[in-house]
Amino acid sequence: MSTLSEWIGKFAANYRWGLFGLALLALLFTYGPSQQLSFDRSLEQMFSPDDPDRLAYERLKADFGSSDVVLLVYSDEDLFDEDGEGIKRLAEISGRAARIEGVREVLSLAEISRLIKSLQNTGSLFDSFQRFSSGRNQDKDQDDDTDFDGPAILNPKSALAKEYLKLFEGYTHGSDRKTAAVACMLRPESDGGSDLRAQAISDLTELVQSLPDDLEPGVLAGEPVMVVEGFSLLEQDGRRLGFWSTVLLGIVILICFRSLRWLVTPIAVVQWALLSTQAVLVYSGLQLTMVSSMLAAIITVVGVATVVHLVVRYRELDSQGLSPKATLAATLSALWLPILGACATDAVGFGSLWLAEVGPVQDFGTMMVIGSLLVIPAVYLLAPLMATFAAVPREHRPGPSELAVRNFLRDSATWAVDRSRWFGPVLLVLTVILSIGSSRLSVETDFTRNFRSGSRLVQWYAFVETRLGGAGVWDLVLGAPPRLTKDYLDRVRTLEDRLRALRYPDSTPDEPAALTKVISLVDALDAADADQNLASLPRDPELRLQGMTAAMPSFMQSLRHQHTDEDGSPIGRGSLRIMLRSLERQPANRKAWLIGEVQRLALEAFPQTKEDPAAAAAGSYVLLTRLIESMLRDQWVTFGAASIGIAVMLLVTVRSLSLTLVALVPNAFPIFVLMGMLGWFGLKLNMGAAMIAAVSMGLSVDSSIHYLLLYLEARGRGKHPDACRDEVQESVGLAALFSTIALIAGFGVLLFSEFVPTIYFGALVSLAMIGGLVGNLIVLPLLLNWLEIILPNATTNAARRMGYKIQQDEESASPAMPAAGAAPRL
């Protein structure tokens, strides 16, 4: 044991009360800020700043104020009754929605009815003026559609009403004439942040659940609803994990160690590290995102694994009859390097996420680097006092059950080593076969599948998809001249025709078009021509738009953007928006194909020029479809970086290239097996699996470091490799087993989440920890056995470089390769 190790152990033991006081003092500065950590719900932040989809989304928001639409949909048997009661109820609901603070504008049949009335008045006035100017009889050829007393949209004699009903069918109402929809255009988050957006969704949910005149509750749909609902469930999962995982962890630890102090110690260490991490994030201005929502879970893994290793070593030394203070000093002296190496290696592994192109993934890497490193002071500030708490009696030697577990761990490694000639190759072949399944992995782009099939959001979307023909709302943004011309509108009209004609390559003859709705102001102008008075208005598009803009200024401005000076004259080029609708709940390949085809057709019609940027598909629908693809883009890059970073840290810690390579294998093989199994079982990757490779690599390496360092320490004491392995299996193996059981019990609560990525995350992390356990307790001793045979001096030289004075005895000789057909123990 080095002088530094002894000093660290004695210092922590002698000044444990002072260290505990520092921990409490630190809480005074961290607890308050830690409660202020917030979520960043901005969807575009999930993409790199130069991502084309993000740039298109930001262009859409910059030009039109907000690109996000929420559909409020309900059933009303009397919607189209000519007495107008259904439209009156719709107008009341639309008005209540429009008054919600986070809603900028609404569109429903009630607003369209007012638009029609306004356009008809404009057309009638212009027609009367023409008749007066030409001296014709005012009553001659007068259209009798104005005699209708009900809402203009329901006038059976109005050609304009018929055209607008046809135009907006599937958007503001269903073809069954019983489904009403209010399209609520939300205010941009820049107006009030993500909290305003969340409150608007909450208010709309309350509205749709309490409709007037005893109407059945309606539903909400739209990408903003899914995002807000997803974050709500993530926050709920975080609270559930914080409470139930602590309870379950405590139960398992209490069963394993039968001591209250060992129940309190890991919980205290994890909570101190978590609060400190959250405070640092608040001070740094960082926020949680969908990627980093499981921050507490990862810190729990690192903290519990570290403390359990400390507990096992303390109990081993305590059984030798040392005083509590001497036992603590010896424990901390022996484990300071493994704890430092494990946490630092975790930090380097998570730091690999900095190479990702997605900002929130980089931020998550930063958070985990901070969290992993803060586990070190948490252990040394809190564990010393709790380990020597005077009111706790001395512990006794392990009971029969613990001895049985130790024997099992020792014998399992011996079994694998004794059969290394066939067991190793079989394990390799199985790993390769299972890993091949990763080539079959596909991405889940249907965001509704991130929620349980019985959840209200999935039911809402099923309702909207059935009644309106698609809940996916997105847009095309085109460059536009300062004044719209007939030629320009013809180009837009041609593009819309091509978009409406899109059919999926694998579609059946009777399957509807890929886009369920395509609407722009061109369609509004064309529909107006159905009215003979409006058709007689001047053909100049700008003049024809003035009447529509006067009736519905916000809605028309949401279809066309144009900067003007103080006199209203246009400045520079503008933008035109084509609103699209498609099915949300469909396979990933169809969504990807549709977005690609829409983008291709748009670029053919409106390529980039000196005056205008290229046409672009944009909206939350596009971002959510490509969200997982964006995150998975860096999956193997970050995994490779994590492997290299961890290898460097291992090399620094164990000071042996051969041991470093040996330690990497058992930590990498569970990841390949896990990803391969996902592919073989046909499971699609969602956010819960997007970074599992790099995260798992960082989590499983802790036990490897503890294993190798204790192995080298035993070799430094002159022990035979067999004895070294037995000692490590009973010590590090027991700690790894107990911590894995405790953590799996804690993460088991995530399996009851309503958010499927959380379920994936809990299940995959648990499986990764099981794989890491098998790797460290079966594969690692098997590889060490081969290393001792191939390079007999590798471990002793590494121990010597670490400062151990090698003691030679009759058992220190390295093993020889077993004879053919024999299976002697190493």
N, C-alpha and C positions, 0 to 999 in steps of 0.2 A: 504494500500500500504506500503511495507516494505521500510526501509531506503535505502537499496541497490537499489531497483527499482527507487526510487526518485533520487538518486545520478546518476544512469546511464542515466536517462532521462534528467536531468539538464546538466550533463556533455556534452552529445551529442548536446544539443541545444545551450549551451554557446560556445562550441568550434567547431562549424560546419565548419567554414572556415579552421581551422587547420586540421580537419579530411579530408576535401576535398583535402587539399594540400597533405596529406599523400597518398591519393588515386592516385593523379597524380604522386607523387614520385614513388609509387610502379609500375606504368605503365612504367616508364623509365627502370625498371629492368625486366619487364615481357613481354613487347610487342615484342621486338626483338627475344628472345628465343621462344616465343609462335608461331612465324611464322616458326620455324624450326621443329615443331612436324611432324613426318613422320609415314608412314604405314609400318608395318612388314607384308610382303606378304608371309612369309614362311608357307606353308600349315601344315607341321609337328608340328609347334608350337601350333596348335589348339588342340593337344592331350597331355595327361600327359606324362612325361618323360619315365615312365615304361609301357606305352600302347604297347601291342604286335604289333599292326599295325604300330605304329611310329617306333619301334625298327626295324621291317622288312624293312621299308622305308629307314631308316638311314643306315642299312646294305647294301641295294641295292646301295645307293649313294656312300658309302665308297668304295665298291668293283668296281663299274663300272663308277664312276665319275659323272654321271647324269642319273636319271631314267626317266626324263621327255621328252616326244616326242610330237612334234606338226606336224600334217599332213597338208601339203599344197596341195590342191586338185583342179584340173581344168579339163575342157573338151577340147579335141582336136580330131576332126574327123580324122585327118591324123596321129594319134599316132602310128599306126602299119603299115603305108605304107612302102613298102620295099625300097623306095628311101632314107629312113632314116631321112626325114625332121622333122618328129614328134619327134624322139629321139634326133635330134640335138637341137630342141627347148627345149626339156626336159633337156638336158645337160646344156644349157645356164641358164635355170631357177634354176637348181640344183647348178650350180656354183655361181650364184648371192646369193642364200640362204646360201651357205657354207661360203661366205665371210662376212656375217653378224657377228658382233663381238660376240653376245651371242649364236651363233650356233656352236656346237663342231664338228658335223659330219652330213652328209646327206646320205640318201639311196633312190635311185630311179632306174628305169629301165636303166638309163644311166650308173650308177655305176655298176649295175649287168652285163650290157653288157661288160664293161671293164673287170670285173672279169672273165666272160666266156672266153673272148679273151685271157686273161693271163693264165687261166687254160688250155685252148686248146693248147697254145704255150708250156706250161710246159709238157703236155701229149705228144704232137708231138715230142718234143725234147727227152723225155724219150723213146718213141717208136722208134725213129730213132737210138738212141744209142743201143737199144736191137737188132734191125735189123742189124746194123753194126757189133755188137759183134757176132751175130750168122751167119753172112755171107748171110743173106737173101737179096733178091732184094728190093731196097728202094721203088720201085713203086708198089710192090705187095700189094694188099688189101688196098691201100692207100684210106682213107676216103675222099670223094670229098666235104665234108662240108666246107672246107677251101676256096673253089672257090667263095664263096659268098662275094660280095664287100660291102654290107650294114652293119649296126650294127649287132654284133654277136647275140644279143638277138632276132633278127628278122629272123635269118637264118632258113628257113623251113626244111632244111636237117639236122640240128643239134639236136641230141637227148638231148644234154646238155641244149640247149636253151629252148627246150620244157619243160624239167623238172623244170628249174628255173622259167619259166613263170607260171607253175602250182604251184610251191612252194610259190611264192610271190603274186599270184593273191589274190586280196582283201587287199593287203598291199601296194604294189607299183603301182597297176593298177586294174581297175575293169574288171569284166567278160564281159562287153560290148565292151571292147577293144577300148573305146573312153575316158575313165577316167584315168588320170594320177595322181599319188600321189608322193610327195616328203616327206619322213619321216625325219624331222629335229630334231636331238638329241641336246637338249640345254645344254649349259655349266651349271655346278652347281652354285647355288647362292653364294656359298662361293668364287667364282672367282671374283664377282663384285657386290654382293648384289642383292636385289630384283629390284633395278632400272635397272640393266643390263638385267634382265629377262623381265621387262616391255618394255624396249627399243627394245629388240629382237622381241617381239610379235608385236610391232608397226612397225618395219622395215619389218617383214614378211607380215603384213597386207598391207603395201604400195606396196610390191613386188607382192602380189597376185592380187592386183587391177590394176596393170600396166604390164600385160604379153606381151611378144613380138608377132609380126606378127598379130596384131589385134585379138588375142584370147580374148574370153569373160572373164571377171574377175572371178577368182576362189574364193575358200573359205579356211578358216583355221578351224581346229578342234583339240581337245586334251584338257586334263584337265588344263594344264597351261594357255591356252587361256581363259577358263572359269574363272579361278582364277583372272587373270589380268583384264579381262573385268569386273568381279564383283567388284574388288577394284576400277577400274576407275569409275564405276557407283556410288559406295559409296562415293567417293570423290566429284563427281558431285552432288550427293544428299546433301552432307554436305554443299556445297556452296549454293545450291538452298534453303536449309532449313535456312541457315544463313541470306539470303537476304529476301526471300518472307515471311518467318515466322515473321521476324521483321516488315515488312510492314503490314501484316495482323493483327499481335498482336497490332500494333499501331492503326490501324483503329478501332478494337473492343474496345480497351481501351479508345480511344478518344470518341467513341460513348457512352460508359458506364459512363465515368466520366466528359466528356466535359471540359477538362483542358489539356493544353499543358504540364504542369509540371508533371502530372500523366502519360502522354505519354512518356516523357523522362526518368522518374525515373526507371521503370522496365527494359527498354532497357539498360540503363546505368549499372544497377546492374548486369544484366545477362552477358553483355559483359565484365565487369570488372572481374567477377567471372570466366568466361570462359577463358579469356586471362591469368589470374593468374594460373588457373588449368593447362592449356597447358604449361605454363612456368615451373611449378613445375614438370610436367611429363618429360619435356626435361632435366631439371637439374637432375632428378632421373634416366634418361636413359630408360624410358618407351616409347613404341611406340603403336600407334593405330593398331588394328587388325579388322577383320570382326566383331568380337564380340563387340568391343568398338567404332565402327565407329559412333554410335549415341550419343556420349558423349555430344555434344552440345545440343541435344534434351533434355536429362535428366536434365542438368543444367538449361535449360530454364524453365522446369516444376517447379523445386524447387524454382528458383529465382522469377518467375512471381507469383506463388502462395503466396510466402512470402510477396512480395511487395504489392500485391492487398489487403491482410489482413491489412497491415499498412495503405494503402490509405483509405480503408473504415473506419477504426477507427479514422484516422485523420479528415476525413470529418464529422464524427459524433460529435467529440469534437469541431471542428471548428464552427459548427452550433450553439454551445452554447454561442458564443460571446467571447471566450478567445482570447488573442493575439496569433499571429502565433507562437511566441517563446514558450509561455505557452502551446499552443496546441501540439506542437512538443514534448515538455518535457513530457506532460501527455501521449501522444501516445506511445513514446518509453518506458516510465516507465511501462505502462500497457502491452506492447507486448514483452518486452525483454525476459521474461521467455517462452512464447509460441514460439517465433522465435528460441530461443536457443534450446528448447525441440524438436521442429519440425525438425530442421536441424540436430541436434544430433541423433534423432531417424532415420531420413533418412540415416545418415551415418552408424548407426548400422545395419539397414536393408540391405544396400548395402554391408556392411562388411561380411554378411553371405556368399557372393560369394567366400570368401577366403576358404571355406570348399570344393569347387569344385575341382575336380582332373585336370581339364583342365587349363593350365597356362594362356591363354588369358582371361578366365573367372575370374580367380583370379586377374589379372591385371585390368580388368574392375571394379571389386569391389574396388580395391585401388583407381582407378581414380574417382569413384563416391563418395567414402568417402572424398577424397580431395575436390572435387567439391562442395559437400553438405556443408562441413564445411566452405568453403571460401565464401559461400553466406552470412554468418553472418557478417564478416567484410565488405563485399560489401554493405550491407544494412546500417550499422552504419557509414560507411565512406562517402557514397554518398547521401543517402536519407535525412539526416538532412538539408543540404544546399538547396536541390531541393524543399523540403517541405515548406521552409520559404523564397523562392526566392522573393526579394522585388518587382520586377516588375510585379508579378502576383497578381491580386486583390483577396480579400477575397472571399471565396466561399459562396454560399447561401444554404438555406435549400433544401432538395431533391425535385425534380420536381414531377409532377403527375405520370409520367411513373415509376420513381424509387419507389415512394410510392406504386404503384400498385404491383411492383415486391416484395417489402417487405411484403405487405399484403398477397400475394400469398404464399410466403415461410412460413409465420407464420400460415396461414390457412391450408396449406397442412400437416404440422406436427400435427396440431390440429385434422384434419380429420382422420389421421392414428391412433392417440392416442384414439380418441373417438370410434373408431371401432376396438380396439385392440383385442377384444375377437375372432373375426373371421379373421381380416386382418393379424394378426401375424401368425396363423397357416397356412393360405393360402400361405403367403409369404414363409414360411418354406417348405411346400410341393413343391411349384414351384422350390425353390432353389435345393432341393434334386433331383427332376426329371431332371432338367437341368444339374446338376452336374454329374449324372450317365453317361451322354454322354462322359465324359472324358475317360471312359473305351474303347471307340471306336476310340480313337485317333491313327493315324498311322503316320509314318515318311516319309517325301519326300526325296528320295535318288537320283532321277533324277535331277542332278544339272542344267540341261538346263531349268527346270521349275522354276528356280529362275529368269528367264528373261521372259519378255512379249513374247507372242506367235508370235508377228510380228517383234521382234527384229532381227537384222542381225545374231546374234550368233545362235539363234534357227533355222533360215533358213539355216545357214551354216551346222549345225549338221544334219538337215533333209537331205540335199544334200549328205553328207558323209555317213550317215546311209543307204540311198537308193542306192548309187553308189558303195560303198565299203563293205557294210554289217556290219558296226559297227565302232563307233568312240571311243569306250572305249579301251584304251591302258594300259596294265598292265603286270606284270611279275611274274614268279616263280624263286626264287633263291635257288639253290641246292649246297650243299657242293661237292667239286670235288677233286680227287687225283692230286698230282703234275704232273703225266703223265697219260693221258687218256688211258684207256684200253678198249678192246672189250667188256668185261663184263659190265663195267660201262656204256658204250654207249648203250648197250642192255637194261639196266635198264631204262635209259632215254627214249629210243625208246618205251618201253612198257608203261611207264607213259604217254607219248604223245598220244599213241593210246587210252588209257583210257580217257584222257582229250578230245580228239576229239569225243569220243562216248557219251559224256554227253548230256542228253536231259532233259529239264525241266519236272518236274512231271506232270504239267498240259498242256504239249505241245500236239499238234495235230500230227497225223501220217506224214503229209506232211511238218511239220515245220522243219527248218534246225537245226543244232546242236547249243547248247548253246554258245559254243566258235566258233567264226567265223574264227579264225586263231590261229594256234599253230606252232611256229617256234623256232628252236634252231640250233646250229652248227651241230648237228646230222643230221638234214634234209639237210643242205648244203652238208655234206659229202655223204649222200645217193644219193642226186641228181647228184653229180659228177660222180657216178658210171655209169650213163647213157652214158657217153662218153667212148668208148672202149679203148682209149689211157689212160685216167685217171683211168679207172678200172684196168689197168695193173700196176699202181703204187704200191709200197709197201703197204701192208695192215696196217702197223703201223699207228694209228690215228694221232700221233704227227707229223710224216713225211708228212702225207697227208694234215695236216692243214697248213704246212709251206707255200705251194704255195698259198693258199687262203689268208693267213695273209699277205704275201708279196704284193698281189694285192690290198687288202682292209684292211690295218692294224687297223684303228680306228674302223671300223665296227666289225671286228672279235674280237677285244679286248672288244667291248661292249657286246659280247656274252659269253666271258670267261675271268675270272680274275685269274692271277697267279703272285705272287711275285717272282722275280728272283734276283740273285746276279749280280755282275758286269760282270761275264762271261756269263750271260744268263741262268744259271742253276736255276731250280725252288727251291723256299724256302717255306717249309711248304705246307699246304693244300690250295686249291684255291676254286673258285666258278664258277658255270655255270648258265647261264640265259636262261630261256625259255620265249620268248615273246608271250604274249596272246592278243587276240582281242575279244571284245564282244560288244553287243549293249549298248549304253549309255542310250537311251531313253526307259526304261522299268520299270515295277513296282518294288517297294522296296523289296517285298517278293522274286521276281526272282533274283534280284541282291544279296541279302543276301544268298539265297540258293546256287547260283553259286559260290560265293566266298568261302562259307563254304565247298562245295563239292571239289573244286579245292584244298583247303587247306588239306582236309581229304585225298584225293588220294595222294597228294604230301608227306604227313607225313607217309602214309603207305609204300610208295616206298623209301623215304629217311628220316627216323626218326633221331632224335638226337643221336649222338654217341660221344665217347671220342674225336674223331678227328674232327668232323664236327657238326655245329649247325643244328637244324632241318630245313627242307625245309619250306619256307614261301612265301605266296602270298604277293606281295608288289606293290607299285606304287600309283600315284595320284588318279587313278580310285578307288582303295580300300579305300584310305583316304577320298575322297569326298563322297563315298557311306556311310561311317560310321561316317561322320562328325557330322551330327545332332544327331545320336544315342549317340555319345560321349558327346555332349553338354546336351542332355536331360537326360543322366544318373544321373545327379545331380540336375535335376529340382526340385523335391519334397524335396530333402535333403536340398537344399539352401532355399527353401520356408519355411520348418520347422524351420531352423536356423534363418531365418529372423523373423518369427513369435515369436520365443522365445526371440530374441534380442530386438525386438520392444516392446514386453510385459515387459521386464525388464526396458526399457527406460520409458515406460508409467507408470510403477509402481513408478519409481523414480520421475517422473514429477507430477503425480496426487496423489501419496501417498495413493492409495486405491486399494486393490486387486480386489474388486468387480467392480470398475470403469474400471480397466485395462481389465478385461474379457469382460465387456460391449463394450469397444472401439475396441477390436480385431474383434468382429463379423462383423460389417459393413465393415471392411477393407478386411476381408477374403472372405466373401460371393461373391463379384463380381468376384474374381479370379476363384472360383469353377464354377460359372455360365458361365464365359467366356470360360474356357477350355472345359466345357461340351457342350456349343453351337458349338464350333469348331468340336467336335466329332459328334454331332447330324447332322450337316450340311455336314459331310464327308470331311472337310478341313484337309489337311495334314500339319504337323508341319515342318516348315523350320527354318532357323536361326532367322528370325524375331520373332518367337514365342518361341524360345528355353529357354529364361530366363524371360519370361513375368510374371511368377508367383511372383518371388522374387522382380522384378523391380516394379510391380504394387503395391505390398504390401508396399514398401517404399514410393511410390508416393502418395498414398491415405491417409496415416496416418496423414499428416500435418493438414488437416482440422479437424480431430478428436481431435488433441491436442488443437488447438485453440478453438474448440467447448467446450471441457470439462473444460478448464481453465477459460473461460469466464463464463460458467455455475456455476463453483465453486465460482468465484468472486461474481456473483450475489447472490448465496446462502449465501455467507459471509456477504453480505449487508442486509440479512434478507428477501430476496424476496421469494415469494411462487414459487414452482416448475413451475406452469403455467407461471408466469411472467418471470421466468428465461429462460424457453424454448422460449417464444416469443422474448425476447431480443436477445438471441443467434441466433435464426433463422433469425432475421432481420439484424444482424451484421455479424456474421461469415457466415451465409447462403448466404448473398448477396456477400461477398468476394469470397466464394467458387464458386458460380454461375458465377460471372464475370470472375474469373480466368480460370474456366473450358471452358467457351465459347471462351475466348481469346486463350487458348492453343489449343483447337480443331481447331480453325480457322488457327492457325499457323501450326499445324501438318497436316492439310488438304493438304498442298502442297506436302507431301510425297506420297499421293495417285497417283500422276502423274509421279512417278519414273518409270524407265525402269527395276529396280531391284525389283523383287517380295518380297524378305524379307523386304526391306524398306517399301513397301506398307503394308505388314503384320504388321510391327512394328508401323507405323503411325496409322493404323486402330485399332490395339489391344490396344495401349496406349490410344487412344481417347475413345474407349469403356470402358477401365478400369477406366478412369477418370469420365466418365458418371456414371458407376457403383458405384464408390467411392462417387460421389455427391449424388446419391440416397441413398446410405448406410448411409452417414453422416447426411443427412437432413430428411430422413424418418425413416430408421431403428434405428439409434442411439437415436433419441428422444423417439421412441417407447420402446426401451430397458431401457432408463433412467426412463420412466414412470413406468415400471414394477419394476425397482430397488427401486424407491421411495415407492412403495407399499410393496414390500417384506422386504426391509431393510430401514425403514424410516429415520434412522440417518446416513446412509452411506455417503451421499453427504455433510451433514453439518460437520460430523467428518473429512472428507477429507479436507474441507475448513478450518477447525480449525487447522489441522496439517500443512497447508500451511501458517499459520500465520494470517488468517483473524479472526477478533473478531466478532463472530456471533451476529447479531442484530436481536432480536426477535420482531415481530409485529403481528398484527391480521391476516396477510396473510401467516405466516410462517409455518402453520401446513401442514403436509404431507397429501396427498390424501388417501382416503379409496377406497377399491375395489368396483367398481360399482355393484349395485344389478343386479340380473339375468334379462336379457331382457333390461336393461337400458344401455345407452351409454353416461353418463355425461362426460363433459370435466374435465380433471385432474386439 
